[in-house]
Amino acid sequence: MKIGVLALQGAFREHILKLQALGVDVREVRLPGHLDGLDGLIIPGGESTTIGKLAVAFDLLAPLRAFVRQKPTWGTCAGLILLADRAVRQKKGGQPLIGGLDVTVDRNYFGRQVDSFEADLDVPALAAIAHPEDPDGPFHAIFIRAPAVVEMGPGVQLLARLPGDGSIVAVRQGRLLGTAFHPELSDDLRFHRYFISMIA
């Protein structure tokens, strides 16, 4: 199995370390040819506008859209925004979206950087990939200038809501996975195991 991590900007190194800890062959993706032969792709957190502009500059947008239509892809935070078919609170002029995930996201749903927070999430789907080395119970999630899903299409599966206000923060649609938080910044490997199970 070979998984790519989009390495234009953001927390791509942290994803790479998590995948390597799980014994996965990882490739940094910066050019269209880097997508060849991959079994899956992670689009990391960072600045969604910057990642989108760099994808255009490196002629990656069309190849990414083609990849997402065929192979498992996971977007975290900014990556969730880029995977979404629709985004609200766009900056003037908008930004290019890769699309594929039938959701609407609010880009800055939880506010600015100073409004970042952590929360324990109940994610029943993670029970299917239980591993002796993994923690039990809720997934401790880190939210940094996080988006949220505000509308889901009929084929989208809800994976997790934020305790309290019920905001949708993790979804799956077939081979596509989206999380509004940063599992790569946690010591918990369960979401990376889950994505690997989607590919396997």
C-alpha contacts under 8 A as a table, 3 or more apart, distances in Angstrom:
res1	aa1	res2	aa2	distance
1	M	24	V	6.52
1	M	25	D	6.41
1	M	38	L	7.81
1	M	39	D	6.24
2	K	24	V	6.50
2	K	25	D	4.81
2	K	26	V	5.67
2	K	27	R	7.26
2	K	37	G	7.64
2	K	38	L	5.35
2	K	39	D	5.53
2	K	40	G	7.04
3	I	24	V	7.19
3	I	25	D	6.42
3	I	26	V	5.06
3	I	27	R	6.36
3	I	38	L	5.65
3	I	39	D	5.70
3	I	40	G	4.82
3	I	41	L	5.50
3	I	42	I	7.55
4	G	26	V	5.62
4	G	27	R	4.66
4	G	28	E	5.72
4	G	29	V	6.00
4	G	34	H	7.99
4	G	35	L	7.14
4	G	38	L	6.30
4	G	39	D	7.92
4	G	40	G	6.26
4	G	41	L	4.61
4	G	42	I	6.27
5	V	12	F	6.24
5	V	15	H	7.28
5	V	16	I	6.97
5	V	26	V	7.28
5	V	27	R	6.34
5	V	28	E	5.17
5	V	29	V	5.73
5	V	41	L	5.63
5	V	42	I	4.74
5	V	43	I	6.14
5	V	44	P	7.29
6	L	9	Q	7.98
6	L	12	F	6.72
6	L	28	E	6.09
6	L	29	V	4.66
6	L	30	R	6.40
6	L	41	L	7.26
6	L	42	I	6.27
6	L	43	I	5.26
6	L	44	P	6.77
7	A	10	G	7.45
7	A	12	F	5.57
7	A	13	R	7.93
7	A	28	E	5.54
7	A	29	V	5.42
7	A	30	R	5.76
8	L	29	V	7.64
8	L	30	R	6.00
8	L	51	I	6.19
8	L	54	L	6.72
8	L	55	A	7.59
9	Q	12	F	7.19
9	Q	46	G	6.31
9	Q	47	E	7.41
9	Q	50	T	7.47
9	Q	51	I	6.07
10	G	44	P	6.32
10	G	45	G	5.52
10	G	46	G	3.90
10	G	47	E	6.75
11	A	14	E	5.68
11	A	15	H	6.92
11	A	44	P	5.73
11	A	45	G	5.63
11	A	46	G	6.22
11	A	184	E	7.76
12	F	15	H	5.26
12	F	16	I	6.34
12	F	43	I	7.84
12	F	44	P	5.57
12	F	45	G	7.63
13	R	16	I	5.02
13	R	17	L	6.30
14	E	17	L	5.20
14	E	18	K	6.40
14	E	184	E	5.47
14	E	185	L	6.76
15	H	18	K	5.15
15	H	19	L	6.26
15	H	42	I	7.92
15	H	44	P	7.46
15	H	184	E	5.19
16	I	19	L	5.20
16	I	20	Q	6.09
16	I	26	V	6.52
17	L	20	Q	5.09
17	L	21	A	6.09
18	K	21	A	5.09
18	K	22	L	6.56
18	K	184	E	6.67
18	K	189	L	6.99
18	K	192	H	7.24
19	L	22	L	5.10
19	L	23	G	6.48
19	L	24	V	5.34
19	L	25	D	7.63
19	L	26	V	7.02
19	L	192	H	6.98
20	Q	23	G	4.93
20	Q	24	V	5.20
20	Q	25	D	6.78
20	Q	26	V	7.02
21	A	24	V	7.51
22	L	193	R	7.79
27	R	34	H	7.57
28	E	34	H	7.43
29	V	32	P	7.75
29	V	34	H	5.20
29	V	35	L	6.60
30	R	34	H	6.66
30	R	58	F	7.44
30	R	60	L	7.86
31	L	34	H	5.48
31	L	35	L	7.62
31	L	58	F	6.27
31	L	59	D	7.43
31	L	60	L	6.33
32	P	35	L	5.81
32	P	36	D	7.77
32	P	58	F	7.86
32	P	59	D	6.99
32	P	60	L	5.43
32	P	63	P	6.10
32	P	64	L	7.89
33	G	36	D	5.57
35	L	38	L	5.77
35	L	63	P	7.94
35	L	67	F	7.68
38	L	41	L	7.30
39	D	71	K	6.52
39	D	72	P	7.17
39	D	199	I	6.76
40	G	71	K	5.74
40	G	72	P	4.84
40	G	73	T	5.64
40	G	199	I	6.59
41	L	71	K	7.74
41	L	72	P	6.53
41	L	73	T	4.74
41	L	74	W	6.37
42	I	73	T	5.72
42	I	74	W	4.76
42	I	75	G	5.88
42	I	76	T	7.78
42	I	79	G	7.85
43	I	73	T	7.48
43	I	74	W	6.10
43	I	75	G	4.65
43	I	76	T	6.41
43	I	78	A	7.81
43	I	79	G	4.68
43	I	80	L	7.80
44	P	75	G	6.04
44	P	76	T	5.22
44	P	77	C	7.02
44	P	78	A	6.58
44	P	79	G	5.18
45	G	48	S	7.60
45	G	75	G	7.62
45	G	76	T	5.27
45	G	77	C	4.78
45	G	78	A	4.50
45	G	79	G	5.57
45	G	182	H	6.93
46	G	51	I	7.55
46	G	77	C	7.38
46	G	78	A	5.55
46	G	79	G	7.84
47	E	50	T	5.29
47	E	51	I	6.14
47	E	78	A	6.07
48	S	51	I	5.11
48	S	52	G	5.99
48	S	78	A	4.69
48	S	79	G	6.92
48	S	81	I	6.80
48	S	82	L	6.58
49	T	52	G	5.14
49	T	53	K	6.19
49	T	95	Q	5.75
49	T	96	P	7.76
50	T	53	K	5.15
50	T	54	L	6.11
51	I	54	L	5.16
51	I	55	A	6.06
52	G	55	A	5.08
52	G	56	V	6.43
52	G	61	L	7.80
52	G	82	L	7.37
52	G	95	Q	6.42
52	G	96	P	5.51
52	G	97	L	6.85
53	K	56	V	5.15
53	K	57	A	6.23
53	K	95	Q	7.37
53	K	96	P	7.21
54	L	57	A	4.83
54	L	58	F	6.07
55	A	58	F	5.28
55	A	59	D	6.11
55	A	60	L	4.78
55	A	61	L	5.32
56	V	59	D	5.08
56	V	60	L	5.93
56	V	61	L	5.53
57	A	60	L	7.57
59	D	62	A	7.16
59	D	63	P	7.77
60	L	63	P	5.34
60	L	64	L	5.91
61	L	64	L	5.18
61	L	65	R	6.24
61	L	98	I	6.61
62	A	65	R	5.09
62	A	66	A	6.25
63	P	66	A	5.06
63	P	67	F	6.10
64	L	67	F	4.99
64	L	68	V	6.11
64	L	98	I	6.70
65	R	68	V	5.24
65	R	69	R	6.45
65	R	98	I	5.38
65	R	99	G	6.95
65	R	100	G	7.55
66	A	69	R	5.31
66	A	70	Q	6.81
67	F	70	Q	5.32
67	F	71	K	5.78
68	V	71	K	5.54
68	V	72	P	6.81
68	V	73	T	6.13
68	V	100	G	6.58
68	V	176	L	7.73
69	R	100	G	6.74
71	K	175	R	6.70
72	P	175	R	4.48
72	P	176	L	5.57
72	P	177	L	7.84
72	P	198	M	7.01
72	P	199	I	6.14
73	T	175	R	6.60
73	T	176	L	5.08
73	T	177	L	6.32
74	W	79	G	7.42
74	W	80	L	7.63
74	W	176	L	5.90
74	W	177	L	4.56
74	W	178	G	5.65
74	W	179	T	7.89
74	W	195	F	7.27
75	G	78	A	7.13
75	G	79	G	3.80
75	G	80	L	4.31
75	G	81	I	7.64
75	G	82	L	7.44
75	G	83	L	6.36
75	G	177	L	6.37
75	G	178	G	4.88
75	G	179	T	6.38
76	T	79	G	4.63
76	T	80	L	5.14
76	T	178	G	5.97
76	T	179	T	4.85
76	T	180	A	5.79
76	T	181	F	6.15
76	T	182	H	6.07
76	T	183	P	7.78
77	C	80	L	5.14
77	C	81	I	6.69
77	C	144	I	7.98
77	C	146	A	5.91
77	C	147	P	6.37
77	C	178	G	7.89
77	C	179	T	6.08
77	C	180	A	4.31
77	C	181	F	5.31
77	C	182	H	6.53
78	A	81	I	5.07
78	A	82	L	6.35
78	A	146	A	7.83
78	A	147	P	7.66
78	A	180	A	7.77
79	G	82	L	5.05
79	G	83	L	6.15
79	G	178	G	7.59
80	L	83	L	5.11
80	L	84	A	6.19
80	L	147	P	7.94
80	L	178	G	5.06
80	L	179	T	6.14
80	L	180	A	6.37
81	I	84	A	5.29
81	I	87	A	6.80
81	I	97	L	7.49
81	I	105	V	6.27
81	I	107	R	6.60
81	I	147	P	7.22
82	L	96	P	7.61
82	L	97	L	4.76
82	L	98	I	5.37
82	L	99	G	6.36
83	L	97	L	6.58
83	L	98	I	5.34
83	L	99	G	4.46
83	L	100	G	5.97
83	L	101	L	5.68
83	L	178	G	7.64
84	A	87	A	6.81
84	A	97	L	6.96
84	A	98	I	7.23
84	A	99	G	4.77
84	A	100	G	6.33
84	A	101	L	4.85
84	A	102	D	6.36
84	A	103	V	5.53
84	A	104	T	6.26
84	A	105	V	6.68
85	D	97	L	7.07
85	D	98	I	7.56
85	D	99	G	4.31
85	D	100	G	5.88
85	D	101	L	5.69
85	D	102	D	5.54
85	D	103	V	5.93
85	D	104	T	6.50
86	R	97	L	7.95
86	R	99	G	7.57
86	R	102	D	7.80
86	R	103	V	6.34
86	R	104	T	4.55
86	R	105	V	6.41
87	A	90	Q	6.63
87	A	104	T	5.34
87	A	105	V	4.80
87	A	106	D	5.85
87	A	107	R	6.55
88	V	104	T	7.21
88	V	105	V	6.25
88	V	106	D	4.97
88	V	107	R	6.33
89	R	106	D	6.25
89	R	107	R	6.07
89	R	108	N	7.28
90	Q	93	G	7.70
90	Q	94	G	5.12
90	Q	95	Q	7.18
90	Q	107	R	7.05
91	K	94	G	5.18
91	K	95	Q	7.44
99	G	102	D	7.83
100	G	176	L	7.88
101	L	156	V	7.95
101	L	173	Q	6.60
101	L	176	L	6.70
102	D	152	M	6.27
102	D	153	G	5.16
102	D	155	G	7.61
102	D	156	V	6.86
102	D	173	Q	7.71
103	V	149	V	6.59
103	V	150	V	7.52
103	V	151	E	5.49
103	V	152	M	4.51
103	V	153	G	5.87
103	V	156	V	7.74
104	T	149	V	5.85
104	T	150	V	5.71
104	T	151	E	4.97
104	T	152	M	6.60
105	V	147	P	6.44
105	V	148	A	5.56
105	V	149	V	4.41
105	V	150	V	5.59
105	V	151	E	7.12
106	D	109	Y	5.20
106	D	147	P	5.42
106	D	148	A	5.57
106	D	149	V	6.42
106	D	150	V	6.52
107	R	146	A	7.16
107	R	147	P	4.61
107	R	148	A	7.10
108	N	111	G	5.32
108	N	112	R	7.08
108	N	145	R	6.18
108	N	146	A	5.95
108	N	147	P	5.05
108	N	148	A	7.78
109	Y	145	R	7.94
109	Y	146	A	6.49
109	Y	147	P	4.97
109	Y	148	A	5.75
110	F	115	D	6.71
110	F	116	S	7.61
110	F	145	R	6.40
110	F	146	A	5.83
110	F	147	P	6.60
110	F	148	A	7.73
111	G	114	V	7.84
111	G	115	D	5.67
111	G	116	S	7.81
111	G	145	R	6.05
111	G	146	A	7.49
112	R	115	D	5.33
112	R	116	S	7.20
112	R	145	R	5.31
113	Q	116	S	5.52
113	Q	144	I	6.20
113	Q	145	R	5.00
114	V	145	R	7.99
115	D	144	I	7.62
115	D	145	R	6.92
116	S	142	I	7.85
116	S	143	F	5.50
116	S	144	I	4.57
116	S	145	R	5.81
116	S	146	A	7.49
117	F	142	I	6.24
117	F	143	F	5.32
117	F	144	I	6.78
118	E	140	H	7.00
118	E	141	A	5.55
118	E	142	I	4.55
118	E	143	F	5.84
119	A	140	H	5.76
119	A	141	A	5.33
119	A	142	I	6.75
119	A	143	F	7.98
119	A	162	L	7.48
119	A	163	P	7.79
120	D	138	P	5.42
120	D	139	F	5.41
120	D	140	H	4.42
120	D	141	A	6.01
120	D	163	P	7.73
121	L	138	P	5.07
121	L	139	F	5.04
121	L	140	H	6.31
121	L	141	A	6.81
121	L	160	A	6.61
121	L	161	R	7.05
121	L	162	L	6.43
121	L	163	P	6.95
122	D	137	G	7.42
122	D	138	P	4.88
122	D	139	F	6.51
122	D	160	A	6.35
122	D	161	R	7.64
123	V	126	L	5.88
123	V	127	A	7.90
123	V	138	P	6.77
123	V	139	F	6.95
123	V	159	L	5.96
123	V	160	A	5.42
124	P	127	A	5.73
124	P	159	L	7.31
125	A	128	A	5.97
125	A	159	L	6.66
126	L	129	I	5.67
126	L	130	A	6.73
126	L	190	R	6.61
126	L	191	F	7.22
126	L	194	Y	6.57
127	A	130	A	5.16
129	I	190	R	7.45
129	I	193	R	6.81
129	I	194	Y	6.25
129	I	197	S	7.45
130	A	134	D	7.08
130	A	190	R	7.77
131	H	134	D	5.42
132	P	135	P	7.99
134	D	188	D	6.74
134	D	189	L	6.91
134	D	190	R	6.77
135	P	188	D	7.08
139	F	188	D	7.48
140	H	186	S	7.36
140	H	188	D	7.79
141	A	181	F	6.07
141	A	182	H	6.65
141	A	183	P	6.48
141	A	186	S	7.23
142	I	181	F	5.47
142	I	182	H	5.47
142	I	183	P	7.12
142	I	185	L	7.17
142	I	186	S	7.39
143	F	146	A	5.44
143	F	180	A	7.11
143	F	181	F	4.67
143	F	182	H	6.40
144	I	181	F	7.03
144	I	182	H	7.73
146	A	180	A	5.81
146	A	181	F	6.46
147	P	169	V	7.90
147	P	180	A	5.57
148	A	167	S	6.58
148	A	168	I	5.88
148	A	169	V	5.47
148	A	180	A	5.91
149	V	152	M	7.17
149	V	167	S	7.31
149	V	168	I	5.26
149	V	169	V	6.30
149	V	170	A	7.99
149	V	180	A	7.96
150	V	167	S	7.70
150	V	168	I	6.98
152	M	155	G	8.00
152	M	156	V	6.06
153	G	156	V	5.63
155	G	173	Q	6.21
156	V	171	V	6.69
156	V	172	R	5.80
156	V	173	Q	4.64
156	V	174	G	7.83
157	Q	171	V	5.58
157	Q	172	R	5.07
157	Q	173	Q	6.00
158	L	161	R	7.87
158	L	168	I	7.38
158	L	170	A	6.51
158	L	171	V	4.76
158	L	172	R	6.64
159	L	169	V	7.82
159	L	170	A	5.08
159	L	171	V	4.98
159	L	172	R	6.85
160	A	168	I	6.22
160	A	169	V	5.74
160	A	170	A	4.92
160	A	171	V	7.01
161	R	166	G	5.09
161	R	167	S	5.24
161	R	168	I	4.49
161	R	169	V	5.47
161	R	170	A	6.99
162	L	165	D	6.37
162	L	166	G	4.92
162	L	167	S	5.13
162	L	168	I	6.47
162	L	169	V	6.51
163	P	166	G	5.67
163	P	167	S	7.84
168	I	171	V	7.66
169	V	179	T	5.73
169	V	180	A	4.97
169	V	181	F	7.21
170	A	177	L	7.68
170	A	178	G	5.61
170	A	179	T	4.36
170	A	180	A	6.28
171	V	177	L	5.99
171	V	178	G	5.28
171	V	179	T	6.60
172	R	175	R	7.43
172	R	176	L	5.65
172	R	177	L	4.49
172	R	178	G	6.25
173	Q	176	L	5.13
173	Q	177	L	6.53
174	G	177	L	7.93
175	R	198	M	6.71
175	R	199	I	7.85
177	L	195	F	7.59
179	T	182	H	7.48
182	H	185	L	5.65
182	H	186	S	7.31
183	P	186	S	5.28
183	P	188	D	7.26
183	P	189	L	7.64
183	P	191	F	6.64
183	P	192	H	7.75
184	E	187	D	7.74
186	S	189	L	7.64
188	D	191	F	7.68
189	L	192	H	5.41
189	L	193	R	6.17
190	R	193	R	4.95
190	R	194	Y	6.04
191	F	194	Y	4.83
191	F	195	F	6.24
192	H	195	F	5.14
192	H	196	I	6.22
193	R	196	I	5.06
193	R	197	S	6.17
194	Y	197	S	5.04
194	Y	198	M	6.41
195	F	198	M	5.02
195	F	199	I	6.61
196	I	199	I	5.18
196	I	200	A	6.15
197	S	200	A	4.94
